[in-house]
Amino acid sequence: MIVDSIDALTLAEVNNVLPNQITIFGLTVQLMWQPIELKPQSEYECTPEHFYLNICDVAAYWVNPQLNQIIIERVDATINYTIVSTWLFGTVMAYLLQYHGYLVLHGSAVLISQQAVIFSGDSGAGKSTTAGALVKKGYPLLTDDVVVVKTLADGTMVLIPGPPKLKLWADALTLLEHDSNGLQPVVNKRDKYQFPTDNHEVKLYPIGRFYELNPDTIVKGISCDELFGIDKLHILIKNTYRYNMLKPLNQLSIHFKSCSKLSTQINVFQIRLLRDSQSMAKIIDLVENHTAKIN
């Protein structure tokens, strides 16, 4: 079943429909569910004119950035919208957003004291788990996995919220006192699940803080260091989402300027911690104490 414009992305997932148009990360995108006529020989191709991604046994995606148009060719009709959206809302949209000059970082973010607080780090560092723990405490989720930053006319850099869900490993669900019953598995990640939340904010908010999480087997408990100057810039560049797409898009210069500007507007911290429930509690305390000091 294909329907016209859908404002709530979850409506498409619940009813298993294929929307012709969606608005996500502030961009309205036309979706076309049909065969891709001119496929590259490679599984991946990134140019200023188009983007192609082929995910084996799922779907192929072709992006026309000038028209904000994405063609999706599913392997078969059993591949539903939720499965397709795993790559649509990630790598595919990241290309389109970078093409339009947005700053796209890798992380999760929640709303604290009317500011976006971002958690970043390598895969498995605890970004989504930390965001989930804060959502459980009542702080609204802003985005998970893909962090999109827009510069307003007055120069303020704000975060554009993403879909109202987290991607959580089974052990993270246990830590947050949930289980995986009834949750949609993430197709390309064994024991990882999509965890929807009603505690979600959709407005634009300025970014206050950025935490890079670094699991460490040596450190006792948790350590937190605030970074300054070039170190702040380095952390933002390091945690860019799909950095490899910027060069073929001719966006490296714009990206560097955006990271430089953001680094002057926010506080950046580097956290080292053991991966356990006690460390998670300490991270939450640390974030809330920083909030109290700022307020």
C-alpha positions as CSV (number, residue, x, y, z in Angstrom):
1,M,0.0,0.0,0.0
2,I,1.3,3.5,-0.9
3,V,-0.1,6.6,0.6
4,D,0.4,10.4,0.1
5,S,2.2,12.7,2.4
6,I,2.7,11.4,6.0
7,D,3.6,13.9,8.7
8,A,4.0,11.3,11.5
9,L,6.7,8.9,10.5
10,T,5.5,6.3,13.0
11,L,2.1,6.2,11.2
12,A,3.8,4.6,8.2
13,E,5.5,2.0,10.4
14,V,2.5,1.1,12.5
15,N,0.3,0.6,9.4
16,N,3.1,-0.8,7.2
17,V,2.4,1.7,4.4
18,L,4.9,3.2,2.0
19,P,4.7,7.0,2.1
20,N,5.2,9.1,-1.1
21,Q,6.5,11.9,1.0
22,I,8.1,12.4,4.4
23,T,9.5,15.3,6.4
24,I,12.5,14.3,8.5
25,F,15.4,16.3,10.0
26,G,13.7,19.5,8.6
27,L,13.8,18.2,5.0
28,T,10.7,17.2,2.9
29,V,11.6,14.3,0.7
30,Q,9.8,12.6,-2.1
31,L,9.9,8.8,-2.0
32,M,9.4,6.7,-5.2
33,W,9.0,3.0,-4.7
34,Q,10.1,1.6,-8.1
35,P,13.0,0.0,-9.9
36,I,16.2,2.0,-10.3
37,E,16.9,2.3,-14.1
38,L,20.6,3.1,-14.1
39,K,22.4,1.2,-11.4
40,P,26.2,1.6,-10.9
41,Q,28.3,-1.5,-11.0
42,S,29.4,-0.9,-7.4
43,E,27.2,-1.2,-4.3
44,Y,27.9,2.4,-3.3
45,E,28.4,5.6,-5.2
46,C,28.6,9.1,-3.9
47,T,28.8,12.2,-6.2
48,P,27.5,15.8,-6.1
49,E,24.9,14.7,-8.7
50,H,23.6,11.5,-7.1
51,F,24.0,8.9,-4.3
52,Y,23.5,5.1,-4.7
53,L,23.5,2.5,-1.9
54,N,22.6,-1.2,-2.3
55,I,21.9,-3.2,0.8
56,C,21.9,-6.9,0.0
57,D,18.6,-8.6,0.7
58,V,16.9,-5.4,1.6
59,A,16.8,-2.6,-0.9
60,A,18.7,-0.2,-3.2
61,Y,18.5,3.6,-2.8
62,W,19.0,6.2,-5.4
63,V,19.1,9.9,-4.4
64,N,18.6,12.9,-6.6
65,P,19.7,15.7,-4.2
66,Q,18.7,18.6,-6.6
67,L,15.0,17.4,-6.4
68,N,15.1,16.0,-2.8
69,Q,14.0,12.7,-4.4
70,I,14.8,9.2,-3.3
71,I,14.0,6.1,-5.4
72,I,13.8,2.9,-3.3
73,E,13.8,-0.5,-5.0
74,R,13.0,-3.2,-2.5
75,V,14.1,-6.8,-2.9
76,D,10.5,-7.9,-2.5
77,A,7.3,-6.8,-1.0
78,T,8.1,-8.4,2.4
79,I,10.6,-5.6,3.1
80,N,8.5,-3.2,5.0
81,Y,8.9,0.5,5.7
82,T,10.5,0.0,9.1
83,I,13.2,-2.2,7.6
84,V,13.8,0.3,4.7
85,S,14.0,3.2,7.2
86,T,17.1,1.7,8.9
87,W,19.2,3.0,6.0
88,L,16.8,5.7,4.8
89,F,17.0,7.6,8.0
90,G,20.7,7.0,8.4
91,T,23.3,6.9,5.6
92,V,20.8,8.0,2.8
93,M,19.5,11.0,4.6
94,A,23.0,11.9,5.8
95,Y,24.1,12.3,2.2
96,L,21.1,14.5,1.4
97,L,21.6,16.7,4.5
98,Q,25.4,17.1,3.8
99,Y,24.6,18.0,0.2
100,H,22.4,20.9,1.6
101,G,25.2,22.0,3.9
102,Y,23.9,20.7,7.3
103,L,26.4,19.6,9.9
104,V,25.7,15.9,10.6
105,L,27.3,14.3,13.7
106,H,27.1,10.8,15.1
107,G,25.4,10.6,18.4
108,S,22.3,10.8,20.5
109,A,20.7,13.9,22.1
110,V,18.2,14.8,24.8
111,L,16.7,18.1,25.9
112,I,18.0,19.5,29.2
113,S,17.1,23.0,30.5
114,Q,16.0,24.1,27.0
115,Q,19.3,23.0,25.4
116,A,20.3,20.0,23.3
117,V,22.9,17.8,25.1
118,I,24.7,15.4,22.7
119,F,26.4,12.1,23.5
120,S,28.8,10.7,21.0
121,G,31.6,8.1,20.7
122,D,32.4,4.9,18.9
123,S,29.9,2.1,18.3
124,G,29.1,0.5,21.6
125,A,30.3,3.5,23.7
126,G,26.8,3.9,25.2
127,K,25.4,6.9,23.3
128,S,21.9,5.6,23.0
129,T,21.9,3.9,26.4
130,T,22.8,7.2,28.1
131,A,20.1,9.0,26.2
132,G,17.7,6.3,27.1
133,A,18.6,6.5,30.8
134,L,17.9,10.3,30.7
135,V,14.7,9.8,28.8
136,K,13.6,7.4,31.6
137,K,14.3,10.2,34.1
138,G,12.0,12.5,32.2
139,Y,14.3,14.4,29.8
140,P,12.8,14.4,26.2
141,L,14.6,12.6,23.4
142,L,15.7,14.8,20.5
143,T,17.5,12.3,18.2
144,D,19.4,9.0,18.2
145,D,22.3,7.9,16.0
146,V,22.1,10.9,13.6
147,V,22.5,14.4,15.0
148,V,21.6,17.2,12.5
149,V,22.7,20.7,13.1
150,K,21.4,23.8,11.4
151,T,22.7,27.4,11.5
152,L,20.1,30.1,12.0
153,A,20.1,33.5,10.5
154,D,21.5,35.0,13.7
155,G,24.4,32.5,13.7
156,T,23.0,30.3,16.5
157,M,23.5,26.6,15.8
158,V,20.5,24.4,16.7
159,L,19.7,20.7,16.7
160,I,16.9,19.4,14.4
161,P,15.1,16.5,16.1
162,G,14.9,13.1,14.5
163,P,12.4,10.2,14.8
164,P,11.1,9.4,18.3
165,K,13.0,6.1,18.8
166,L,16.3,4.7,20.2
167,K,18.3,1.8,18.9
168,L,19.3,-0.2,21.9
169,W,21.2,-3.4,22.4
170,A,19.6,-6.2,24.5
171,D,21.9,-5.5,27.5
172,A,21.0,-1.8,27.3
173,L,17.3,-2.7,27.5
174,T,18.0,-4.8,30.5
175,L,19.9,-1.9,32.1
176,L,16.9,0.4,31.5
177,E,14.6,-2.3,32.9
178,H,13.0,-3.2,29.6
179,D,12.9,-6.3,27.5
180,S,12.8,-6.9,23.7
181,N,9.3,-8.4,23.6
182,G,7.3,-6.7,20.8
183,L,10.2,-4.5,19.6
184,Q,11.3,-4.4,16.0
185,P,14.8,-5.8,15.6
186,V,17.4,-3.7,13.8
187,V,18.0,-5.7,10.6
188,N,21.8,-5.4,10.4
189,K,22.5,-5.6,14.1
190,R,21.9,-8.8,16.0
191,D,20.4,-8.3,19.5
192,K,19.7,-4.6,18.8
193,Y,16.1,-3.3,18.8
194,Q,14.2,-0.1,17.9
195,F,12.8,1.3,21.1
196,P,10.0,4.0,20.5
197,T,9.3,6.7,23.0
198,D,6.5,9.2,23.6
199,N,8.9,11.5,25.5
200,H,10.1,13.3,22.4
201,E,10.6,16.9,21.5
202,V,10.1,18.2,17.9
203,K,11.2,21.9,18.2
204,L,14.6,23.3,17.4
205,Y,16.9,23.9,20.3
206,P,20.4,25.5,20.7
207,I,23.1,23.0,21.6
208,G,24.6,23.4,25.0
209,R,27.0,20.5,25.6
210,F,28.7,17.6,23.8
211,Y,30.0,14.5,25.6
212,E,32.3,12.0,24.0
213,L,32.0,8.6,25.7
214,N,35.1,6.4,25.9
215,P,34.8,3.0,27.5
216,D,38.0,2.1,29.3
217,T,39.1,-1.1,31.0
218,I,41.7,0.7,33.1
219,V,40.0,3.8,34.6
220,K,38.4,3.4,38.0
221,G,34.8,4.6,37.8
222,I,34.5,7.6,35.6
223,S,36.6,10.6,34.6
224,C,35.5,13.7,32.8
225,D,37.7,16.4,31.2
226,E,36.5,19.6,29.5
227,L,38.2,20.3,26.2
228,F,39.2,23.7,24.8
229,G,40.4,25.2,21.5
230,I,41.6,22.8,18.8
231,D,40.8,19.8,21.0
232,K,37.1,20.7,20.9
233,L,37.2,21.0,17.1
234,H,39.0,17.7,16.7
235,I,36.3,15.9,18.7
236,L,33.5,17.3,16.6
237,I,35.3,16.3,13.3
238,K,36.1,12.9,14.7
239,N,32.4,12.3,15.5
240,T,31.1,13.3,12.2
241,Y,28.5,11.0,10.7
242,R,29.7,9.4,7.4
243,Y,32.7,11.7,7.1
244,N,33.8,9.9,4.0
245,M,30.9,11.4,2.0
246,L,32.1,15.0,2.5
247,K,35.0,15.0,0.0
248,P,33.1,13.6,-3.0
249,L,30.3,16.1,-2.1
250,N,32.9,19.0,-2.1
251,Q,31.7,19.8,1.4
252,L,34.9,19.5,3.4
253,S,35.5,23.2,3.7
254,I,31.9,24.0,4.7
255,H,32.0,21.1,7.2
256,F,35.2,22.4,8.8
257,K,33.7,25.9,9.2
258,S,30.6,24.5,10.7
259,C,32.5,22.4,13.2
260,S,34.7,25.4,14.1
261,K,31.7,27.6,14.7
262,L,29.9,25.0,16.8
263,S,33.0,24.5,18.9
264,T,32.9,28.2,19.9
265,Q,29.2,27.9,21.0
266,I,29.2,24.8,23.2
267,N,31.0,23.0,26.0
268,V,32.8,19.8,25.0
269,F,33.7,17.0,27.5
270,Q,35.5,13.8,27.1
271,I,34.4,11.0,29.5
272,R,36.2,7.8,30.2
273,L,34.3,5.1,32.0
274,L,33.9,1.4,32.7
275,R,31.0,-0.3,31.0
276,D,28.7,-1.1,33.9
277,S,25.5,0.0,35.5
278,Q,27.3,2.0,38.2
279,S,29.2,4.0,35.5
280,M,25.9,4.8,33.8
281,A,24.4,6.2,37.0
282,K,27.6,8.3,37.5
283,I,27.2,9.7,33.9
284,I,23.7,10.8,34.7
285,D,24.7,12.4,37.9
286,L,27.6,14.2,36.1
287,V,25.3,15.5,33.4
288,E,22.8,16.7,35.9
289,N,25.5,18.4,38.0
290,H,26.8,20.2,35.0
291,T,23.2,21.4,34.3
292,A,22.9,22.7,37.9
293,K,26.2,24.6,37.6
294,I,25.1,26.2,34.3
295,N,21.8,27.2,35.7
